[in-house]
Structure formats: structure tokens, C-alpha cells
Amino acid sequence: MRKILDALIRIPRKRSLQFQHIGKARKAMLKWSRTEHIRLEHIEFVVPFVDNDFSLYAWVFYSMRSDIQTYVDDGTSERVKAKFKAILAELGYPSEWHALVEFSFACKEEVEQNYEGSYYNYVR
């Protein structure tokens, strides 16, 4: 199915590879966060649609507003960043793209209250 979609919208091979890696990394992160008892609800990705720019902006959504500061203070957010980058590396994400990964932290509570539950609308 992915190949059909790529052909229809003509996603360049490298961009398609990036999407594959980040999709797998999202699943692995959510699974890992459950085992670590981290209230991570969702990860939304934003990438530029510029041929040679493979930067990646990861919006990490915790459950509640209070989780954001708690996880910054206790180092959990740094662990989340490190784990996400480690998972990307394990998946074969190109090393030259690693330095281009950035993070922001938000919460599901905010998305539900002010964006009708749409993570897409939140990050746009």
C-alpha cells in the first residue's frame, strides 16, 4: 500500500524512507513509554517538503499539562529525546539526519480542550 501511495503522490525515495523510519520509531516509543510508566500519549512529526532538507520536528505529547514540567524537571524529557534518537539509529535512520531532529513537548489535555482533539491542527 505504501508503494502505491508513494507512486501516486510521487514522494521522493529518501523522503519515503524518512517517513518509514519515523513511523516505526513512533510505535516503538509509545511501547517503550508504557514500560517506563511515562505518560506519553502521541508523537506528531513535521518535516519540510524541501528536497534536500531532512530535518525532523517531533512534537511529543504527554497526558497532562503538569506532566510537561514534571518530566523536564526529573529528566524524563531528556530520556525521551535520547531514546527516540537511539531507536532511529537502530532502524537505520541516516546519521547525517540525526543532528536535524528537534523536539517540542505539549500535552493531550491542551489538544482536546483547544484543538478539538486534533494533533494535526495543534502543530500547524
N, C-alpha and C positions, 0 to 999 in steps of 0.2 A: 504494500500500500504506500509506504514512504517513497519508493522509487517512482510510482505513478504520480504522486503529488509533486515530487521534485521536477519531474518531466513537464508537468502541466504549468507550473509557475516558474520553471527554469531557475531553480536555486543553484548557484554555483557549487561545485563539488566540495570545496573547503568549507563553505557556509553550512552545507548539509551535514558534513562531518561534525562541525561545531554543535549543531542542533542535536545530533545523536548523542554526543558526549554529555551535553548539559541535561538532556532528558534522563539519561541513565544516572547521572550524578544526583539529580533531584530525588529520584526514587531511593537511591542509596542513603542520601542524607536524611530523608524522612524516617527510614527504617532505623538508622543509627541513632537519631534523636530520641526515638521511643526507647531504645535500650539504655540510653543515657539519662532518661527522665527529663529531657529538655522539651519544653512546651513549644516546639516548632510546628506551626500549622501548615505553612506553604512557602514555596520559593518561586518567585516570578523573575524571569530573565528578560533583560533588554539588551539587544545587540544593535549596532549601527548597520545600516544597509549600505555600506561603502565597501567596495570590492576588496581593498587591502587593509581594512581595519577590523581586527578580530578581538576588539575589546569586548568585555562582558560585564554587565552590571547586574549583580544579583541582589534582589530585594528579598530579605529574609523576614518572614512574618511569624512572630511569636503569638501566643494566645491573647495576652492582655497588655495594656499599656505599661503596667507595673513591671512586666517581665523584661521590657527593653532595658530599663535602668538596672534592674537586679542582675541581669546577665552581663551587662557591661562591667558593673562593679565587681562581680565574682569571677570574671574571666571567661565565662561561658561563651560570650560572643566571639572572643578570640579563638577559642577551641572550635567553634562552628566554622569560622573562616579557614582555619588550618585544616580541619577535616575535609571541608569541601575541596580545597586545593589538592589535598592528598588523594581524594577519590578521583578527581580529574586526572591527576598524574597516573594513577593505577589504570585508568581507562584509556590511556594513550593520548590524552589531550596534549597538543604540541607545546613543548617547553617555552617556545618564544611567545606563546599566548598567555602563559601563567602570570606574568607581570601586569597584564592588561585586565586582570579580574579585580573588580571593586565591589564593595558591599554597602548596603544600607539596611537598617533594621526598622521594622514597623510592626504593627500588630493587627491581628484579625478583628479585634474589637473595633478599631478605627474604620476598617474596611466595611464592616457590617453596619456601623452607625452612620457613616457619611458617604459611602460609595455603593450603596445598595448591594453589598456583598461581592462586588466585582474587583478583583485584584488588578485586572486589566485597566479599569478606569482609574484606580489608585495610582498606578505607576505612570500613566500617561499624563 
